[in-house]
């Protein structure tokens, strides 16, 4: 089957769900998937918390032990299962203590183990054009103050009206990030200018912004350490759920739960920085209370019950909000320092109730009352079997199908490399097939009818012309990555029960690459876990 231009068939959804798809999918895109869409599941049976500890002056504290921490969920003390001090999250260093330049692209991330990474995001979707220049200058000022070899692998992205674009892949070379920042020309925020901070336009922009966070989470799922997202933007959109119609309320709740679950599972923390100039106001740390009474001082609130405000995802994920400060470069530095110095604690929730509507509040108490522990505010649990009631079944196929289409389109059209699955691909000699190989231990294997094991994936190949003018005389000057077509299939791989999971699983995808293609992106998505891997190659 040859690649060609296809039109996306979007399920008949209302409000937020339709925006979630339309915000990222061009008019000529993916054909509707014909096979049943598998359900995505985020496992929160073991909750992992990344905890930053400071004194009351904001100085980082790095020498605590497991005995210094007590973890509570909904006021009930939990048993700590694992504990890692900050020293276990350090980047590789030379003998003299200097960081080694081990990362120059996403392909190098396995070299850093469970060390953290930094994702810098310039928000051109919600930021007035007049404030973009100050945001860029502040980011440049921060970078110029850093060593030539950055302490953490750093990626630079931009969120704009129509795309979430990677400007510079993960690197420790400061010069590369600076060059990418200098080469980028901001886009006028017409969605924000036309839609305002509230109302339908705000709904679209907040969902688009949350989808960008989801894309970061899914793309870095294979990187085990903490991901610190430093989001620089103004006019965070908001949605008031108390005055919204029931359909919008339900759909926004579904989006919020999915985002919080995925950010928890992938260890993403958000630091939101408002680069508005010439104001002295500041919002302090949003941290758990400091009550010494084990039975009191615990919040029992859902942070998204009445209003959904994008910047509130910062404290909800264990990050921080900075508002109206002139020293944005210092705020960026503080965010990265805090996000790179953390303890990791895991526990299995004592409350086995799977009520997905109930927000679980988390609180950390320290043996020293003069110290402050900063971690995520909580999470929404997810049922072990999301289709175990008639009500859940009514959400069924359309919702799961829209999720699949959105994730595949983001991975296909985006410029971020996804490492949830370790994927490589090779074209057959007759140019009719792509043989896709993936590390079998990262796939979800289920019993097969023949007593073996089976793994199911959605595979896609997308062809692009990356030449500056798209290879055609009618192409827009300077345009890049012209989409030539795609093909997708639901594929299976089988292995024997006793075969080692470390083996490589192989899938064959029939593809005839169209003339003019300079790049093919292969996308593989596990049907059970939702893990995604991508592989870019020249045909």
C-alpha positions in Angstrom: 0.0 0.0 0.0 1.5 3.3 -1.0 1.7 6.4 1.2 -0.7 9.2 0.2 -2.5 12.2 1.6 -5.3 11.1 3.9 -8.0 13.1 5.8 -8.5 12.7 9.5 -11.8 11.3 10.6 -12.5 12.9 14.0 -15.0 11.2 16.2 -18.3 13.0 16.8 -17.1 14.8 20.0 -18.2 18.1 21.6 -16.2 20.9 23.2 -12.9 20.0 24.8 -12.4 16.6 23.3 -12.8 17.9 19.8 -10.4 20.8 20.6 -7.9 18.3 21.9 -7.8 16.7 18.5 -8.2 19.8 16.3 -5.5 21.7 18.1 -2.8 19.4 16.7 -4.2 17.8 13.6 -4.2 19.5 10.2 -7.1 19.0 7.8 -5.2 16.5 5.7 -3.9 14.0 8.1 -4.5 10.6 9.7 -7.2 8.2 8.4 -9.4 6.8 11.1 -8.2 3.7 12.8 -10.4 0.7 11.8 -9.3 -1.7 14.5 -10.7 -1.4 18.1 -8.7 1.2 20.0 -7.0 -0.2 23.1 -7.4 1.7 26.4 -4.5 3.7 27.8 -3.6 2.9 31.4 -1.4 4.8 33.9 -0.4 2.6 36.8 -0.4 4.4 40.1 -0.3 1.3 42.3 3.2 2.5 43.3 3.3 6.3 43.7 6.7 7.9 43.2 7.3 11.4 44.6 10.2 13.7 43.8 10.7 15.9 46.8 12.7 19.1 47.0 13.7 20.2 50.5 14.8 23.7 51.5 15.2 25.7 54.6 13.0 28.7 55.2 15.5 30.9 53.3 15.2 28.7 50.2 18.5 27.0 50.5 18.5 23.4 49.3 19.0 20.6 51.9 20.7 17.5 50.5 21.7 15.4 53.6 18.4 13.9 54.9 17.7 10.2 55.3 14.6 8.1 55.0 13.8 8.5 58.7 13.5 12.2 58.3 10.4 11.8 56.0 6.8 10.9 56.7 4.4 10.6 53.8 0.6 11.1 54.1 -2.1 10.5 51.6 -5.5 11.9 52.6 -4.2 12.3 56.2 -3.3 8.6 56.4 0.4 7.8 56.9 1.9 5.7 54.2 4.8 3.1 54.3 7.8 4.3 52.4 8.9 1.5 50.0 11.9 3.1 48.4 14.1 6.1 49.1 16.8 7.9 47.0 18.8 10.9 48.2 19.8 13.6 45.7 23.3 12.0 45.4 21.6 9.2 43.4 20.5 11.6 40.7 23.7 13.2 39.8 25.0 13.6 36.2 28.2 11.8 35.3 31.2 13.9 36.3 34.9 13.8 35.7 37.5 13.2 38.4 37.7 17.0 39.1 34.0 17.2 39.6 33.1 18.9 36.3 30.1 17.6 34.3 30.9 15.4 31.4 29.4 16.4 28.0 27.6 13.1 27.5 24.4 14.3 25.9 24.2 16.0 22.5 20.8 14.6 21.4 17.9 12.5 22.6 19.8 9.4 21.6 22.3 10.0 24.4 19.7 10.2 27.2 20.2 6.5 28.2 23.8 7.5 29.2 22.6 9.6 32.2 20.7 6.9 34.0 18.0 8.4 36.4 19.5 12.0 36.3 17.1 14.8 35.6 16.6 16.7 32.4 15.5 20.3 31.7 12.9 21.3 29.2 12.7 25.1 28.4 9.4 26.2 26.9 8.7 29.6 25.4 5.0 30.1 25.4 4.0 32.1 22.3 0.4 30.8 22.5 -0.6 32.8 25.6 2.0 35.6 25.8 1.4 39.1 24.4 3.8 39.9 21.6 5.2 42.8 23.6 6.4 40.5 26.4 8.0 37.9 24.2 11.1 39.9 23.7 11.7 40.2 27.4 11.1 36.5 27.9 13.7 35.7 25.2 16.2 38.2 26.6 15.8 36.7 30.1 16.4 33.2 28.8 19.4 34.3 26.9 20.7 36.1 30.0 20.3 32.9 32.0 22.1 30.8 29.4 25.0 33.2 29.1 25.6 32.9 32.9 25.9 29.1 32.6 29.1 27.1 31.9 29.8 26.0 28.3 28.9 22.5 29.3 25.4 22.7 30.9 24.9 20.8 34.2 21.8 19.0 32.8 20.7 17.9 29.3 18.5 20.8 28.1 15.9 21.0 25.4 14.3 24.1 24.0 10.7 24.2 22.7 8.1 26.7 21.7 4.4 26.5 22.0 2.6 28.7 19.4 -0.8 29.0 17.8 -0.6 26.0 15.6 2.3 23.8 16.9 4.5 22.6 19.7 7.9 22.7 18.1 11.4 21.5 19.2 13.9 24.2 18.6 16.9 22.3 20.1 17.1 18.7 21.0 18.5 17.6 24.4 22.1 18.8 24.7 24.7 19.9 27.2 26.2 22.4 24.8 25.2 25.9 25.8 26.2 27.3 22.4 23.7 25.1 20.7 20.8 26.2 22.8 21.8 29.9 22.4 22.0 29.4 18.6 18.6 27.9 18.4 17.1 30.7 20.5 18.7 33.3 18.3 17.5 31.7 15.1 13.9 31.5 16.2 11.4 34.2 15.2 8.4 34.5 17.4 4.8 34.1 16.1 2.1 36.6 16.8 -0.3 35.1 19.4 -3.5 35.6 17.4 -5.4 32.9 19.3 -4.8 34.8 22.6 -5.5 38.2 21.1 -8.8 37.0 19.6 -9.9 34.7 22.5 -9.0 36.5 25.7 -8.2 34.8 29.0 -11.6 33.3 29.6 -14.4 31.7 27.6 -14.2 29.3 24.6 -10.9 30.7 23.4 -9.4 30.1 26.8 -10.7 26.5 26.8 -9.0 25.9 23.5 -5.7 27.4 24.6 -5.6 25.6 28.0 -6.3 22.3 26.4 -3.7 23.0 23.8 -1.2 23.9 26.5 -2.0 20.8 28.5 -1.6 18.7 25.4 1.9 20.1 25.1 2.7 18.9 28.6 1.3 15.5 27.7 3.5 15.4 24.6 6.6 16.1 26.8 5.6 13.4 29.2 5.0 10.8 26.5 8.1 11.6 24.6 10.3 11.2 27.6 8.6 8.2 29.2 11.7 6.1 28.6 13.9 8.5 30.5 13.6 7.3 34.2 14.6 10.5 36.0 12.7 13.7 36.7 11.7 16.0 33.9 11.7 19.7 34.9 9.6 21.8 32.5 10.4 25.5 32.8 7.4 27.2 31.1 7.9 30.9 30.4 4.6 32.6 29.5 2.0 35.3 30.4 -1.7 35.3 30.7 -2.2 31.7 31.7 -5.7 30.7 30.4 -8.4 29.7 32.8 -11.8 27.9 32.7 -14.4 28.4 35.4 -16.2 25.0 35.8 -18.9 26.3 38.0 -20.5 28.2 35.1 -19.6 25.8 32.3 -22.1 23.5 30.7 -22.2 19.8 31.9 -20.5 18.5 28.8 -17.6 20.9 29.1 -17.2 20.1 32.8 -17.1 16.4 32.2 -14.6 16.7 29.3 -12.4 19.2 31.2 -12.4 16.8 34.2 -11.4 13.9 31.9 -8.5 16.0 30.5 -7.3 17.1 33.9 -7.3 13.6 35.3 -5.4 12.3 32.3 -2.8 15.0 32.5 -2.3 14.6 36.3 -2.1 10.8 36.0 0.4 11.0 33.1 2.6 13.7 34.7 2.7 11.6 37.9 3.6 8.4 36.0 6.4 10.1 34.0 7.8 12.3 36.8 7.2 15.7 35.1 7.3 18.8 37.3 6.3 22.2 36.0 7.8 25.6 36.9 5.6 28.4 35.5 7.3 31.8 35.1 5.4 34.9 34.1 7.9 37.3 32.3 5.7 40.4 32.7 8.0 43.4 33.2 8.1 46.1 35.8 6.1 44.6 38.7 7.2 43.7 42.2 4.4 41.2 43.0 5.5 37.6 43.8 3.6 34.5 44.5 5.4 32.4 47.1 6.0 28.7 47.3 2.9 26.6 47.2 3.9 23.8 49.6 2.1 21.6 52.1 1.4 23.0 55.5 3.8 22.7 58.4 1.5 21.4 61.1 3.2 19.0 63.5 -0.1 17.5 64.4 -0.4 14.1 62.6 -4.2 14.4 62.6 -4.6 17.9 61.4 -3.3 20.5 58.9 -4.1 18.3 55.9 -5.8 19.7 52.9 -8.8 17.8 51.6 -9.4 19.7 48.5 -9.3 19.1 44.7 -7.2 22.0 43.2 -9.3 21.9 40.0 -12.9 21.7 41.4 -14.0 25.2 40.5 -11.4 26.7 38.2 -8.9 25.2 35.9 -5.9 27.6 35.5 -2.9 26.4 33.5 -0.3 27.8 35.9 -1.8 25.9 38.8 -0.4 22.7 37.3 3.0 24.0 38.6 2.4 23.4 42.3 0.1 20.4 41.4 3.2 18.7 39.9 5.7 19.7 42.6 7.0 22.8 40.8 6.5 26.5 41.6 4.8 29.6 40.2 6.7 32.8 39.7 4.6 35.8 38.9 5.5 39.4 37.9 9.2 39.4 38.7 11.8 41.3 36.8 14.6 38.8 37.4 13.3 36.1 35.2 16.8 34.8 34.5 17.2 34.1 38.2 13.8 32.5 38.4 14.8 30.1 35.6 18.1 29.3 37.4 16.2 28.7 40.7 13.7 26.4 39.0 16.5 24.3 37.4 18.5 24.1 40.6 15.5 23.0 42.6 14.3 20.6 40.0 17.8 18.9 39.9 18.2 18.4 43.6 15.5 16.1 44.9 14.8 13.0 47.0 12.7 10.2 45.4 10.2 8.4 47.6 7.7 5.7 46.6 4.8 4.1 48.5 1.9 1.8 47.7 -1.3 3.6 48.7 -3.0 2.1 51.7 -6.4 3.2 50.4 -7.2 0.6 47.7 -10.5 2.4 46.7 -10.4 3.1 42.9 -12.8 6.1 42.9 -11.2 8.0 40.0 -13.3 11.1 40.8 -11.7 11.6 44.2 -8.5 13.6 44.3 -5.9 12.1 46.6 -4.1 14.7 48.6 -0.4 14.2 49.4 1.6 15.8 52.3 5.2 15.3 53.3 6.2 16.0 56.9 9.9 16.3 58.0 11.4 15.6 61.4 12.9 19.1 61.4 10.0 21.6 61.5 12.2 24.3 60.1 12.6 22.6 56.8 10.1 22.7 53.9 9.2 19.8 51.6 8.0 20.5 48.1 6.2 17.8 46.1 3.1 17.4 44.1 -0.2 18.2 45.7 -1.8 14.8 44.8 -3.3 12.7 42.0 -6.4 11.1 40.7 -6.3 7.3 41.0 -7.2 5.2 38.0 -9.3 2.0 38.1 -7.6 -1.2 37.4 -10.3 -2.0 35.0 -11.7 1.3 33.6 -14.6 -0.5 31.9 -15.9 -2.3 35.0 -19.2 -0.3 35.1 -21.9 0.6 32.7 -21.1 4.3 33.2 -17.5 3.8 32.2 -18.5 1.8 29.2 -20.5 4.8 28.0 -17.3 6.8 27.8 -15.9 3.9 25.7 -14.8 3.8 22.1 -14.9 7.5 21.0 -12.8 8.7 24.0 -10.2 5.9 23.6 -10.1 6.3 19.9 -9.7 10.1 20.1 -6.8 9.6 22.6 -5.1 7.2 20.2 -5.5 9.5 17.2 -4.2 12.5 19.2 -1.1 10.7 20.5 -0.2 9.2 17.1 -0.7 12.5 15.4 1.5 14.4 18.0 4.2 11.8 17.7 4.1 11.8 13.9 3.9 15.6 13.3 6.1 16.6 16.2 9.8 17.1 16.1 10.5 15.5 19.6 12.0 12.0 19.6 9.8 9.6 21.7 11.7 7.0 23.8 8.9 5.1 25.5 9.9 2.2 23.3 13.4 1.7 21.9 12.6 1.5 18.2 14.8 1.0 15.1 13.7 0.4 11.6 15.2 -0.8 8.3 13.7 -0.7 4.8 13.6 -4.0 2.9 15.6 -4.5 -0.3 12.5 -4.3 -2.5 11.5 -1.0 -0.8 8.0 -2.4 0.0 8.4 -3.1 3.8 9.8 -1.5 6.9 11.1 -4.0 9.4 10.6 -2.4 12.8 12.6 -3.7 15.8 11.8 -2.9 19.4 13.2 -4.0 22.7 10.7 -6.7 23.8 11.0 -6.1 27.5 9.3 -2.7 27.1 6.2 -4.2 25.4 3.1 -5.5 27.1 2.8 -9.2 26.6 -0.5 -11.1 27.0 -1.4 -14.8 26.8 -2.0 -15.9 23.2 -4.5 -18.7 22.1 -1.6 -21.0 21.2 -0.2 -20.8 24.7 2.4 -18.3 23.7 2.6 -14.6 24.4 1.4 -11.8 22.1 2.1 -8.0 21.9 -0.1 -5.6 20.0 1.0 -2.2 18.6 -0.1 0.6 16.4 2.6 1.2 13.8 2.8 4.1 11.5 5.2 5.4 8.8 5.1 9.1 7.8 6.9 10.5 4.8 8.2 14.1 4.8 10.0 16.4 2.4 12.3 18.4 4.6 13.9 20.5 1.9 13.4 24.3 2.6 10.7 24.8 0.0 9.1 21.4 0.3 10.5 20.3 -3.0 7.8 22.0 -5.1 7.5 25.2 -7.1 4.2 26.1 -5.3 5.6 25.6 -1.8 5.8 28.5 0.6 9.2 30.1 0.8 11.1 28.8 3.8 8.5 26.1 4.6 9.8 22.9 6.0 8.7 19.3 6.6 6.1 19.0 4.0 3.9 16.0 4.8 3.7 13.7 1.8 1.6 10.9 3.3 1.4 8.1 5.8 0.3 4.5 6.3 -0.7 2.8 9.6 -1.5 -0.7 10.8 -2.4 -2.6 13.9 0.4 -5.3 14.2 1.1 -8.3 16.4 4.2 -10.0 17.5 4.3 -13.5 19.2 6.9 -15.3 21.2 7.1 -18.4 23.3 6.2 -18.4 27.0 9.7 -19.4 27.9 11.6 -17.1 25.6 13.5 -14.3 27.3 11.8 -10.9 27.4 15.2 -9.3 26.5 14.8 -10.4 22.9 13.9 -8.1 20.1 10.4 -8.0 18.8 10.0 -7.4 15.1 7.0 -5.9 13.2 6.7 -5.6 9.5 4.9 -2.5 8.1 4.0 -2.4 4.3 5.1 1.0 3.0 5.9 2.3 -0.4 7.7 5.6 0.2 6.5 8.4 -2.2 8.8 10.2 -4.5 10.5 13.3 -3.1 10.6 12.0 0.5 13.7 13.0 2.4 12.7 11.6 5.8 10.5 8.8 7.1 9.4 8.8 10.8 8.4 5.4 12.2 6.0 5.5 15.2 5.2 2.5 17.3 2.7 2.6 20.2 2.1 -0.2 22.6 -1.7 -1.1 22.7 -1.8 -1.7 26.5 0.7 0.7 28.1 0.5 3.5 25.6 4.3 3.7 25.4 5.4 5.3 22.2 8.8 5.1 20.4 9.8 7.0 17.2 12.6 6.5 14.7 13.6 8.9 12.0 15.5 7.8 9.0 16.2 8.6 5.3 14.4 6.4 2.8 
